[in-house]
Amino acid sequence: MKNAKNEAIHISQAIQELLKAQHLKPKFDEANVVVSWERMVGKSIAKRTRRIFIRDKVLFVELQSPSLKHDLGFHKPKMIELLKKEFGEGIISEIVFM
């Protein structure tokens, strides 16, 4: 693909530009966070996750176990830091365990 100066650009850059132009980038980034949940927390926690979604930059995670909810609460700052590092500052600002 070529940009306005007729210079070749990488396909990932072209996709990012298309997402921005169509105002789809925030939803795309949110979907990436949800899809990456198992990879980020591991299979054992992912198996005990009932539902995960994002609303207004808040990641909501519904868990099967109250004790897991309690335990993950201690790791919330580190998890937010990891999410920001991987997906950028503007995607997730808070995590709510339900």
Phi, psi and omega in degrees: 000150181240146177269191185298334180268011181061033175259142179291140176234157181290149183299323180295323177293320179297320179294316179300318179295320178296315179299318178295315182297325181267006179059036180253352186302313180302317180292323178297315179296319178297318178297322177297321178297312182298316181294330183274358185307309182299318180296324184282323185254347181096162184293322184295319177286319180299324178294333181262014175263122180278316187206147177216132178205166181237135175218123178053047177067016176249125177272117178259127181234114177267123184248154180281335189242126175299326180292324177294320177302315180297312182298316181293333177302326178291334184260003184305312180301319179293321180295317178298317179300315179296318179297318179294322180294318183279321188249354179103163185292327190272006186268307183235128177248344183203156174235134176240120177266128183243000000 
